[in-house]
Amino acid sequence: MNRLKNATSPYLLQHADNPVEWFEWGEEAFAEARRRDVPLLVSVGYSACHWCHVMAHESFEDAQTARMMNEAFVNVKVDREERPDVDAVYMNATTAMNGQGGWPMTVFATPEGHPFYTGTYFPRRQFQQLLGAISKAWGQDRDEVAAAGGRVVEQLGRFAVTPSGPAPTREVTEQAVRDLAKSFDAARGGFGGAPKFPPSMVLEFLLRHGTHEATEMAGATLEAMARGGIYDQLCGGFARYSVDAGWVVPHFEKMLYDNALLLRVYAHWWRSTGNPLAKRVALETAEWMLRELGTSEGGFASALDADSEGEEGKFYVWTPAELRRVLGEKRGEWAAAVFNVTPEGTFEHGASVLQLLSEPPDKAVFDDVRAELLTAREQRVRPGRDDKVVAAWNGLAVAALAEAGALFDRPHLIGAARTAAKLLDRVHVQDGRLWRTSRDGRVGANAGVLEDYADVAEGFIALYGVTGETRWFDRAGALLDTVLEHFPDGSGGFYDTPDDGEALFQRPQDPTDGATPSGRSAAAGALLSYAALTGSTRHREAAEAALGTVTALTERQSARFAGWGLAVAEAVLAGPAEIAIAGPLDDPRTTALHRAALMAAVPGAVIALGDGDVPLMEGRTLVNGHPAAYVCRHFTCHAPVTTPAELTKELLNPA
């Protein structure tokens, strides 16, 4: 019996009609494996994963393969986005055994959950051969198979806790910039070769670092991505990664977390440089998030698939003939030149991914052409959407939309951030604890992990700094109290799961920043901001201790694996600036001071405003009846200023 029909995960529901007798992850599956005395076959993937769909079609929908799976294994399907903890521990095993990992991830484990053989995508014939070999080994050499699983668990357990150290110094961040420069692709932007993932957190670090070299690397990469095929040139939004080194052909899935992080960094690039491309891309990405990922409950869906009609990228690519058919002969040729659509194509079957390698010669014509192409594209079969709401990624979206709305004077973006925050607070927070996902306004069954608590707290703090609504400051504090109570590892860092959560064969703890900030570096950032608003030594010390792995990561691996940790380190080194703005929120003079504070590109600066009960606001009063701004560091404040120019000077030229 396939048990996925009542799942809340869209990914699991995609497999609900498979002939495979799937279980969801849980004790029922483990008990069944013990009862039948057979191994577990754990298949981990996610809705927008192209090769997950391929393996599902080839193997999980195939009656013969399903029969082999059902006869010899208890089969468990896992949505990695719902259960990042399960994904993490088995990915550790997969990379340890094979030198690399990926999705779909295929794990054979004992009834206790100990992995003894792992892999990723297997073509049907190879997968069938593997099923037979594993089944035979289990039947004929059970003790050795079980012992192998035990050895894997023992080996991984030796590295269960990541050692900490001192927070990064200025020398560490400077060395990180030099190391990034060695792998920087000066011709095409980005770092290293193909495939290229958008390095959003590294770019945030470089902008915060602020030297000429760092800013140039960030700007060149941001422009190259914005002009390449990884960016949707018709309506905004970034794909997951580029399969080539030049950002031309993407892997077409679009993820909320990528776009939230990139929206924020493009807004910060505009703040630092005034570059009009940065503003356009930031606003288009924000509108794309609202339009394509917004849910009826006010949150944001997880992702759009790469595929439509069973083909990757079919929704997005064009041929010259298609452009002429939509636009007419002359304008079609013009569009082909502007978007670099060639007869040979840049993708499959002679189709091209749209690029915009330079600004169009006639903006009015360009806007009309883009609108016509977008209308025509809407007639195509759209990619599927994974509409579950993930707490962590919605926290990233709240922060990005709130800041972009304030920087670009778009109140509706701030409103969207507020609405998403309300959903998180109303649905995902239950009895003081945070839950990982929801769908259709109904909370899921999986407890929040460290990144959920940290990213939601980060979003709430950013929203408070934009709106002055102290409820978000209070909510962030409650979440961070839980982090400090339930996630510490005893050596200055944090585990990714709480001490009262489900026990896996290993308690996951990954300090590296990958597609999103690691839970550890995200927690460091949120704790630091909260400490700056409250003067809390406890939160400050926890933030600095959590950054203790950043130096080791940059020295032993690469700064590319510690982007957010380095960005937070820049905030530590800068103070960060604590800006208290006293004055009625409806007073234009207060608004002007607030905007000056937002526009100052000061690493990790926090803003307190309004008359709420926030410690940084205590004793901050008007000056001779005028709204005033107080610039502090470590709760030591300079004399208040009353004009935006004075505030900007105070922030950019600290004594």
C-alpha positions as CSV (number, residue, x, y, z in Angstrom):
1,M,0.0,0.0,0.0
2,N,1.3,3.4,-1.0
3,R,1.0,5.6,2.1
4,L,1.7,9.0,0.6
5,K,-1.8,10.0,-0.3
6,N,-2.3,12.0,2.9
7,A,1.1,13.7,2.8
8,T,1.3,17.5,2.9
9,S,4.4,17.7,0.8
10,P,3.8,18.3,-2.9
11,Y,6.9,16.2,-3.6
12,L,5.5,13.2,-1.8
13,L,2.1,13.6,-3.4
14,Q,3.8,13.4,-6.8
15,H,4.7,9.8,-5.8
16,A,1.3,8.9,-4.2
17,D,0.2,6.9,-7.3
18,N,3.5,5.0,-7.7
19,P,3.2,1.2,-7.6
20,V,6.0,1.4,-5.0
21,E,4.6,0.8,-1.4
22,W,6.0,4.1,-0.1
23,F,6.1,5.0,3.6
24,E,6.7,8.5,4.9
25,W,9.7,8.9,7.2
26,G,8.8,7.8,10.7
27,E,8.5,5.0,13.2
28,E,5.9,3.1,11.2
29,A,8.5,2.5,8.5
30,F,11.2,1.5,10.9
31,A,8.8,-0.9,12.7
32,E,7.8,-2.5,9.4
33,A,11.5,-3.0,8.5
34,R,12.1,-4.7,11.8
35,R,9.0,-6.8,11.5
36,R,9.9,-8.0,8.0
37,D,13.6,-8.1,8.8
38,V,14.5,-6.3,5.6
39,P,16.5,-3.1,4.8
40,L,15.2,0.4,4.4
41,L,15.4,2.0,1.0
42,V,15.3,5.7,1.6
43,S,14.8,8.0,-1.4
44,V,15.4,11.7,-0.8
45,G,14.5,14.5,-3.3
46,Y,12.5,17.6,-3.8
47,S,9.7,18.8,-6.0
48,A,11.8,21.0,-8.4
49,C,14.5,18.4,-8.9
50,H,14.8,17.4,-12.6
51,W,16.7,14.1,-12.0
52,C,14.3,13.2,-9.2
53,H,11.5,13.3,-11.8
54,V,13.6,11.3,-14.3
55,M,14.3,8.5,-11.7
56,A,10.6,8.6,-10.7
57,H,9.5,8.1,-14.3
58,E,12.1,5.5,-15.1
59,S,11.9,3.4,-11.9
60,F,9.3,4.3,-9.4
61,E,6.5,4.3,-12.0
62,D,7.7,1.0,-13.5
63,A,5.8,-2.0,-12.3
64,Q,8.8,-4.4,-12.4
65,T,11.1,-2.1,-10.5
66,A,8.4,-1.4,-7.9
67,R,7.8,-5.1,-7.4
68,M,11.5,-5.6,-6.7
69,M,11.5,-2.7,-4.3
70,N,8.3,-3.9,-2.5
71,E,9.5,-7.5,-2.1
72,A,12.9,-6.8,-0.6
73,F,12.7,-3.4,1.1
74,V,10.7,-1.0,3.2
75,N,10.6,2.0,0.9
76,V,10.7,5.5,2.4
77,K,10.2,8.7,0.4
78,V,11.6,11.9,2.0
79,D,11.1,15.5,0.9
80,R,14.5,17.0,1.8
81,E,12.9,20.5,2.1
82,E,10.5,19.2,4.8
83,R,13.2,17.1,6.6
84,P,16.5,18.9,6.1
85,D,17.8,16.9,9.1
86,V,17.2,13.5,7.6
87,D,18.6,14.8,4.3
88,A,21.7,16.1,6.1
89,V,22.7,13.0,7.9
90,Y,22.3,10.7,4.9
91,M,24.0,13.2,2.6
92,N,27.0,13.1,5.0
93,A,27.0,9.4,4.6
94,T,26.6,9.6,0.8
95,T,29.5,12.0,0.4
96,A,31.7,10.1,2.8
97,M,31.1,6.9,0.8
98,N,31.1,8.3,-2.7
99,G,33.1,11.5,-2.6
100,Q,30.0,13.5,-3.7
101,G,26.3,13.7,-3.3
102,G,23.2,15.0,-5.0
103,W,19.5,14.4,-5.5
104,P,17.7,12.2,-5.9
105,M,19.7,10.5,-3.1
106,T,19.3,6.8,-2.7
107,V,20.2,5.2,0.6
108,F,20.0,1.6,1.7
109,A,19.9,1.3,5.5
110,T,19.5,-1.2,8.3
111,P,16.1,-1.3,10.1
112,E,17.9,0.9,12.7
113,G,18.5,3.5,10.0
114,H,22.2,3.0,9.7
115,P,23.3,3.5,6.0
116,F,25.4,0.8,4.4
117,Y,25.1,1.7,0.7
118,T,24.4,5.0,-0.9
119,G,24.2,6.7,-4.2
120,T,22.2,9.3,-6.2
121,Y,20.4,8.9,-9.5
122,F,20.5,5.4,-11.0
123,P,19.1,4.5,-14.5
124,R,16.4,1.8,-14.4
125,R,18.6,-1.1,-15.5
126,Q,21.4,-0.2,-13.1
127,F,18.9,0.4,-10.3
128,Q,17.3,-3.0,-10.8
129,Q,20.7,-4.7,-10.7
130,L,21.5,-2.8,-7.5
131,L,18.3,-3.9,-5.9
132,G,19.1,-7.5,-6.6
133,A,22.6,-7.2,-5.3
134,I,21.6,-5.5,-2.1
135,S,18.8,-8.0,-1.5
136,K,21.2,-10.9,-2.0
137,A,23.8,-9.4,0.3
138,W,21.2,-8.9,3.0
139,G,20.1,-12.4,2.7
140,Q,23.5,-14.1,2.5
141,D,25.8,-11.9,4.5
142,R,23.6,-10.0,6.9
143,D,26.1,-9.6,9.7
144,E,28.7,-7.9,7.4
145,V,26.1,-5.6,5.9
146,A,24.9,-4.6,9.4
147,A,28.5,-4.2,10.5
148,A,29.2,-1.9,7.6
149,G,26.3,0.3,8.6
150,G,27.7,0.4,12.1
151,R,31.1,1.4,10.9
152,V,29.7,4.2,8.8
153,V,27.8,5.6,11.8
154,E,30.9,5.3,14.0
155,Q,33.1,7.0,11.5
156,L,30.6,9.9,11.0
157,G,30.2,10.2,14.8
158,R,33.9,11.1,15.1
159,F,33.2,14.4,13.4
160,A,29.7,15.0,14.9
161,V,30.7,18.2,16.6
162,T,32.5,21.0,14.7
163,P,35.2,22.5,16.8
164,S,34.9,26.2,17.4
165,G,37.4,29.0,17.8
166,P,37.7,32.8,18.0
167,A,35.5,35.0,15.8
168,P,37.2,36.1,12.6
169,T,39.5,39.0,12.8
170,R,40.0,41.7,10.2
171,E,43.0,39.8,8.9
172,V,40.8,36.8,8.3
173,T,38.2,38.7,6.3
174,E,41.0,40.4,4.3
175,Q,42.6,37.0,3.5
176,A,39.1,35.7,2.5
177,V,38.9,38.5,-0.1
178,R,42.4,37.6,-1.4
179,D,41.4,33.9,-1.6
180,L,38.2,34.7,-3.5
181,A,40.2,36.8,-5.9
182,K,42.2,33.7,-6.9
183,S,39.1,31.9,-8.0
184,F,37.3,34.9,-9.4
185,D,36.4,34.6,-13.1
186,A,37.3,38.1,-14.3
187,A,35.8,37.5,-17.8
188,R,32.4,36.1,-16.8
189,G,31.9,36.9,-13.1
190,G,31.5,34.4,-10.3
191,F,34.0,32.1,-8.8
192,G,35.5,28.9,-10.2
193,G,34.1,27.1,-13.3
194,A,31.0,25.3,-14.3
195,P,28.5,24.7,-12.9
196,K,28.1,28.1,-11.3
197,F,25.7,28.8,-8.5
198,P,24.7,32.4,-7.6
199,P,27.0,33.2,-4.7
200,S,24.6,35.5,-2.9
201,M,26.1,35.3,0.5
202,V,29.6,35.7,-0.7
203,L,28.5,38.8,-2.6
204,E,26.9,40.2,0.5
205,F,30.2,39.7,2.3
206,L,32.1,41.4,-0.4
207,L,29.7,44.4,-0.4
208,R,30.0,44.7,3.3
209,H,33.8,44.4,3.2
210,G,33.7,47.4,0.9
211,T,37.2,47.6,-0.5
212,H,37.6,48.4,-4.2
213,E,38.7,44.9,-5.1
214,A,35.8,43.3,-3.1
215,T,33.2,45.7,-4.6
216,E,34.5,45.1,-8.1
217,M,34.2,41.3,-7.8
218,A,30.7,41.6,-6.4
219,G,29.6,44.1,-9.1
220,A,31.0,42.1,-12.0
221,T,29.3,39.0,-10.8
222,L,25.9,40.7,-10.1
223,E,25.9,42.2,-13.6
224,A,26.9,39.0,-15.3
225,M,24.2,37.1,-13.6
226,A,21.6,39.8,-14.3
227,R,22.5,39.7,-18.0
228,G,22.7,36.0,-18.4
229,G,20.3,33.2,-19.0
230,I,20.2,32.3,-15.3
231,Y,18.0,35.4,-14.9
232,D,14.5,35.4,-16.5
233,Q,14.8,38.3,-18.9
234,L,11.0,38.5,-19.4
235,C,9.7,38.7,-15.9
236,G,12.5,38.5,-13.4
237,G,13.6,35.8,-11.0
238,F,16.7,33.6,-10.9
239,A,17.1,30.0,-11.7
240,R,19.0,27.6,-9.4
241,Y,22.3,27.6,-11.2
242,S,24.1,27.8,-14.5
243,V,25.3,24.6,-16.1
244,D,28.1,26.6,-17.9
245,A,30.7,29.1,-16.7
246,G,29.1,32.0,-18.5
247,W,25.7,32.1,-16.8
248,V,24.1,31.2,-20.2
249,V,22.1,28.0,-19.7
250,P,20.5,27.5,-16.3
251,H,19.1,24.5,-14.5
252,F,15.6,26.0,-14.8
253,E,14.1,25.4,-11.4
254,K,13.5,28.6,-9.4
255,M,13.8,28.5,-5.6
256,L,12.4,31.0,-3.1
257,Y,15.6,31.0,-1.1
258,D,17.8,32.0,-4.0
259,N,15.5,34.8,-5.1
260,A,15.1,36.1,-1.5
261,L,18.8,36.2,-1.0
262,L,19.5,37.7,-4.4
263,L,16.8,40.3,-4.0
264,R,18.5,41.5,-0.8
265,V,22.0,41.6,-2.3
266,Y,20.9,43.4,-5.5
267,A,19.1,46.0,-3.3
268,H,22.3,46.4,-1.3
269,W,24.3,46.7,-4.5
270,W,22.0,49.6,-5.6
271,R,22.4,51.2,-2.1
272,S,26.1,51.1,-2.4
273,T,26.5,52.2,-6.1
274,G,23.2,53.6,-7.4
275,N,23.5,51.2,-10.4
276,P,20.2,51.3,-12.3
277,L,20.6,47.6,-13.3
278,A,20.7,46.7,-9.6
279,K,17.4,48.5,-9.0
280,R,15.7,47.0,-12.0
281,V,16.7,43.5,-11.1
282,A,15.8,43.9,-7.4
283,L,12.4,45.2,-8.2
284,E,11.7,42.7,-10.9
285,T,12.7,39.9,-8.6
286,A,10.5,41.2,-5.8
287,E,7.5,41.4,-8.1
288,W,8.3,37.9,-9.5
289,M,8.3,36.5,-5.9
290,L,4.9,38.2,-5.2
291,R,3.3,37.1,-8.5
292,E,4.8,33.6,-8.9
293,L,5.4,32.3,-5.4
294,G,2.8,34.2,-3.3
295,T,0.3,32.0,-1.6
296,S,-3.3,32.8,-0.8
297,E,-2.5,32.7,2.9
298,G,0.2,35.4,2.5
299,G,3.3,33.3,2.5
300,F,5.6,32.2,-0.3
301,A,5.8,28.9,-2.0
302,S,9.0,27.0,-2.1
303,A,9.8,26.6,-5.8
304,L,8.9,26.3,-9.5
305,D,9.9,23.1,-11.3
306,A,12.5,23.1,-14.0
307,D,10.3,21.0,-16.3
308,S,7.0,21.4,-18.1
309,E,5.5,18.8,-20.4
310,G,8.2,16.5,-19.3
311,E,11.0,18.7,-20.7
312,E,13.5,20.8,-18.8
313,G,13.3,24.5,-19.7
314,K,10.6,24.1,-22.3
315,F,8.6,27.0,-20.8
316,Y,11.5,29.5,-21.0
317,V,13.4,28.9,-24.3
318,W,12.9,30.4,-27.8
319,T,13.9,29.9,-31.4
320,P,14.2,32.7,-34.0
321,A,11.1,31.4,-35.7
322,E,9.1,31.6,-32.5
323,L,10.2,35.2,-32.0
324,R,9.1,36.1,-35.6
325,R,5.8,34.3,-35.2
326,V,4.9,36.3,-32.1
327,L,6.4,39.7,-33.0
328,G,6.5,39.7,-36.8
329,E,9.5,39.5,-39.1
330,K,11.2,42.7,-38.4
331,R,10.6,43.0,-34.7
332,G,11.4,39.3,-34.3
333,E,14.8,39.8,-35.8
334,W,15.4,42.8,-33.5
335,A,14.4,40.7,-30.5
336,A,16.7,37.9,-31.6
337,A,19.6,40.2,-31.7
338,V,18.8,41.9,-28.4
339,F,18.2,38.6,-26.5
340,N,21.0,36.7,-28.3
341,V,18.7,34.1,-29.8
342,T,20.6,32.4,-32.6
343,P,19.8,29.8,-35.3
344,E,22.2,27.4,-33.7
345,G,20.7,28.0,-30.2
346,T,22.3,28.0,-26.8
347,F,20.2,25.1,-25.4
348,E,18.7,21.9,-26.8
349,H,17.0,21.4,-30.2
350,G,18.2,24.8,-31.5
351,A,16.4,26.8,-28.9
352,S,18.1,29.6,-26.9
353,V,17.8,30.9,-23.4
354,L,17.2,34.6,-23.4
355,Q,20.1,36.8,-22.4
356,L,20.4,40.6,-22.3
357,L,24.2,41.2,-22.7
358,S,23.8,45.0,-23.0
359,E,21.1,47.5,-22.6
360,P,18.6,47.6,-25.5
361,P,19.0,50.4,-28.0
362,D,15.4,51.5,-27.7
363,K,13.8,51.0,-24.2
364,A,10.3,51.7,-25.3
365,V,10.5,49.1,-28.1
366,F,12.1,46.7,-25.7
367,D,9.4,47.1,-23.1
368,D,6.7,46.4,-25.7
369,V,8.6,43.4,-27.1
370,R,9.1,42.0,-23.6
371,A,5.5,42.4,-22.7
372,E,4.4,40.6,-26.0
373,L,6.7,37.7,-25.4
374,L,5.6,37.4,-21.8
375,T,2.0,37.3,-22.9
376,A,2.8,34.6,-25.5
377,R,4.8,32.6,-23.0
378,E,1.8,32.5,-20.7
379,Q,0.0,30.4,-23.2
380,R,2.6,27.6,-22.7
381,V,2.2,24.9,-20.1
382,R,3.6,26.3,-16.9
383,P,6.1,24.4,-14.7
384,G,4.7,22.9,-11.6
385,R,4.8,24.8,-8.3
386,D,5.7,23.4,-4.9
387,D,3.4,25.5,-2.8
388,K,4.5,24.4,0.7
389,V,5.6,27.3,2.9
390,V,9.1,26.7,4.5
391,A,9.6,28.8,7.6
392,A,13.4,29.6,7.0
393,W,12.9,30.6,3.4
394,N,10.0,32.8,4.2
395,G,12.1,34.5,6.9
396,L,14.6,35.3,4.2
397,A,11.8,36.7,2.0
398,V,10.5,38.8,4.9
399,A,13.9,40.4,5.4
400,A,14.5,41.0,1.7
401,L,11.1,42.4,0.9
402,A,11.0,44.7,3.9
403,E,14.4,46.2,3.1
404,A,13.7,46.5,-0.6
405,G,10.4,48.1,0.1
406,A,12.0,50.7,2.3
407,L,15.0,51.3,0.0
408,F,12.9,51.7,-3.2
409,D,9.9,53.3,-1.5
410,R,7.5,50.5,-2.4
411,P,5.1,50.2,0.5
412,H,3.4,47.2,-1.0
413,L,6.6,45.2,-0.7
414,I,6.8,46.1,3.0
415,G,3.1,45.1,3.2
416,A,3.9,41.7,1.7
417,A,6.7,41.2,4.2
418,R,4.4,42.0,7.0
419,T,1.7,39.6,5.7
420,A,4.2,36.8,5.4
421,A,5.5,37.5,8.9
422,K,2.0,37.3,10.3
423,L,1.5,33.9,8.6
424,L,4.7,32.6,10.2
425,D,3.7,34.0,13.6
426,R,0.1,32.7,13.4
427,V,0.6,29.3,11.8
428,H,4.2,28.2,12.2
429,V,4.7,29.2,15.9
430,Q,2.7,26.8,18.1
431,D,3.1,26.8,21.9
432,G,6.3,28.8,21.7
433,R,8.0,26.4,19.2
434,L,8.5,26.9,15.4
435,W,7.4,24.4,12.8
436,R,9.1,23.8,9.6
437,T,6.4,23.9,6.9
438,S,2.8,24.7,6.2
439,R,0.5,24.3,3.3
440,D,-2.9,25.9,2.6
441,G,-2.6,27.5,6.0
442,R,-2.2,24.2,7.8
443,V,1.0,23.6,9.8
444,G,3.0,20.5,8.9
445,A,4.2,17.8,11.3
446,N,7.9,18.5,11.2
447,A,9.7,20.6,13.9
448,G,11.7,23.6,12.9
449,V,15.4,23.3,12.7
450,L,18.1,25.9,13.5
451,E,17.9,27.7,10.2
452,D,14.1,28.1,10.6
453,Y,14.5,29.9,14.0
454,A,17.4,32.0,12.9
455,D,16.1,33.1,9.5
456,V,12.6,33.9,10.8
457,A,14.2,35.9,13.7
458,E,16.4,37.7,11.1
459,G,13.3,38.5,9.0
460,F,11.4,39.8,12.1
461,I,14.3,42.0,13.1
462,A,14.6,43.5,9.6
463,L,10.8,44.1,9.5
464,Y,11.0,45.9,12.9
465,G,13.8,48.1,11.6
466,V,11.7,49.1,8.7
467,T,8.3,49.5,10.4
468,G,9.0,50.3,14.0
469,E,6.4,47.6,15.0
470,T,7.8,46.2,18.2
471,R,5.8,43.0,18.0
472,W,8.4,41.7,15.5
473,F,11.3,42.6,17.8
474,D,9.5,40.7,20.6
475,R,8.8,37.7,18.4
476,A,12.4,37.6,17.3
477,G,13.6,37.6,20.9
478,A,11.4,34.6,21.8
479,L,12.7,32.6,18.9
480,L,16.3,33.4,19.8
481,D,15.7,32.4,23.4
482,T,14.7,28.9,22.1
483,V,17.9,28.8,20.0
484,L,20.0,29.5,23.1
485,E,18.0,26.9,25.2
486,H,17.6,24.0,22.8
487,F,20.3,24.1,20.1
488,P,23.8,24.7,21.8
489,D,26.5,22.0,21.2
490,G,28.4,22.8,24.4
491,S,31.4,24.1,22.6
492,G,30.2,27.5,21.4
493,G,28.3,26.4,18.4
494,F,24.9,25.0,17.6
495,Y,23.4,21.8,16.4
496,D,20.9,22.0,13.5
497,T,18.2,20.2,15.5
498,P,16.9,20.8,19.0
499,D,17.8,18.7,22.0
500,D,14.2,17.5,22.3
501,G,13.8,16.7,18.6
502,E,13.7,13.4,16.9
503,A,16.9,11.4,17.4
504,L,18.6,10.3,14.2
505,F,21.7,8.1,14.0
506,Q,23.7,11.4,14.0
507,R,22.7,14.8,15.3
508,P,23.3,17.1,12.3
509,Q,25.6,20.1,12.5
510,D,26.7,21.7,9.3
511,P,28.6,25.0,9.6
512,T,29.0,25.6,5.9
513,D,27.0,28.1,4.0
514,G,25.6,26.4,0.9
515,A,22.5,27.4,-1.0
516,T,21.3,29.2,2.1
517,P,23.0,30.4,5.2
518,S,23.9,27.6,7.5
519,G,21.8,27.5,10.7
520,R,24.9,28.4,12.6
521,S,25.9,31.5,10.7
522,A,22.2,32.6,10.4
523,A,21.9,32.3,14.2
524,A,25.1,34.3,14.6
525,G,23.6,37.1,12.5
526,A,20.2,37.2,14.2
527,L,21.8,37.0,17.7
528,L,24.2,39.8,16.8
529,S,21.4,42.0,15.6
530,Y,19.3,41.3,18.7
531,A,22.3,42.0,20.9
532,A,22.8,45.4,19.2
533,L,19.1,46.3,19.9
534,T,19.2,45.2,23.5
535,G,22.7,45.4,24.8
536,S,22.5,41.8,25.7
537,T,26.0,40.4,26.5
538,R,24.6,36.8,26.4
539,H,23.4,37.2,22.8
540,R,26.5,39.0,21.7
541,E,28.8,36.3,23.1
542,A,26.7,33.5,21.6
543,A,26.9,35.2,18.2
544,E,30.7,35.6,18.3
545,A,31.2,32.0,19.5
546,A,29.0,30.7,16.7
547,L,31.3,32.4,14.2
548,G,34.2,30.4,15.5
549,T,34.2,28.0,12.6
550,V,34.4,30.7,9.9
551,T,38.2,31.1,10.2
552,A,38.7,27.3,9.9
553,L,36.3,27.1,6.9
554,T,38.1,29.9,5.0
555,E,41.5,28.4,5.7
556,R,40.8,24.7,5.1
557,Q,38.1,24.9,2.4
558,S,37.2,28.2,0.8
559,A,35.6,31.5,1.6
560,R,32.8,30.3,-0.7
561,F,31.6,28.0,2.0
562,A,31.4,30.7,4.6
563,G,29.8,33.6,2.8
564,W,27.2,34.5,5.4
565,G,29.5,33.8,8.3
566,L,32.0,36.3,6.8
567,A,29.2,38.8,6.2
568,V,28.2,38.6,9.9
569,A,31.9,38.8,10.8
570,E,32.0,42.2,9.0
571,A,29.1,43.3,11.1
572,V,30.9,42.3,14.3
573,L,34.0,44.2,13.2
574,A,32.0,47.2,12.4
575,G,30.3,47.2,15.7
576,P,27.6,46.9,14.3
577,A,26.2,50.4,14.3
578,E,23.2,50.8,16.5
579,I,20.9,53.5,15.2
580,A,18.0,54.8,17.4
581,I,15.6,57.2,15.8
582,A,13.4,59.2,18.1
583,G,10.4,60.9,16.7
584,P,6.8,60.3,15.6
585,L,6.7,57.8,12.8
586,D,4.3,60.1,10.8
587,D,6.6,63.1,11.0
588,P,8.4,63.7,7.7
589,R,11.6,64.6,9.6
590,T,11.6,61.2,11.3
591,T,11.0,59.6,8.0
592,A,14.0,61.4,6.5
593,L,16.3,60.3,9.3
594,H,15.0,56.8,8.9
595,R,15.7,56.8,5.2
596,A,19.2,58.1,5.8
597,A,19.8,55.3,8.2
598,L,18.5,52.7,5.7
599,M,20.6,54.1,2.9
600,A,23.9,54.1,4.7
601,A,25.7,50.9,3.6
602,V,27.1,50.1,7.1
603,P,27.7,46.4,7.7
604,G,24.9,44.8,9.8
605,A,23.6,48.1,11.1
606,V,20.4,47.8,13.2
607,I,17.7,50.4,13.5
608,A,15.3,51.1,16.4
609,L,12.5,53.5,16.0
610,G,9.1,54.4,17.4
611,D,8.2,54.6,21.1
612,G,8.1,50.9,21.8
613,D,9.8,49.0,24.6
614,V,13.1,48.3,22.9
615,P,16.2,48.8,25.0
616,L,18.1,50.8,22.4
617,M,15.3,53.4,22.5
618,E,15.5,54.0,26.2
619,G,16.4,57.5,27.0
620,R,16.5,58.5,23.3
621,T,14.4,61.7,23.2
622,L,13.7,64.5,20.8
623,V,16.2,67.3,20.6
624,N,14.6,70.7,21.1
625,G,11.4,69.3,19.7
626,H,13.1,67.8,16.6
627,P,13.3,64.1,15.8
628,A,16.8,62.9,16.4
629,A,19.1,60.0,15.6
630,Y,21.5,58.4,18.0
631,V,24.4,56.4,16.6
632,C,25.8,53.9,19.1
633,R,28.2,51.0,19.2
634,H,28.1,48.6,22.1
635,F,25.4,50.8,23.6
636,T,27.8,53.8,23.8
637,C,26.3,56.6,21.8
638,H,27.5,59.8,20.2
639,A,25.7,63.1,20.5
640,P,22.3,63.0,18.7
641,V,21.9,64.5,15.3
642,T,18.8,66.0,13.7
643,T,19.4,66.1,10.0
644,P,19.9,63.3,7.4
645,A,23.2,64.8,6.3
646,E,24.6,64.7,9.8
647,L,23.4,61.1,10.3
648,T,25.0,60.0,7.1
649,K,28.3,61.6,8.0
650,E,28.1,60.0,11.5
651,L,27.6,56.6,10.1
652,L,30.1,56.6,7.2
653,N,32.8,58.4,9.2
654,P,32.8,57.0,12.7
655,A,35.2,58.6,15.1
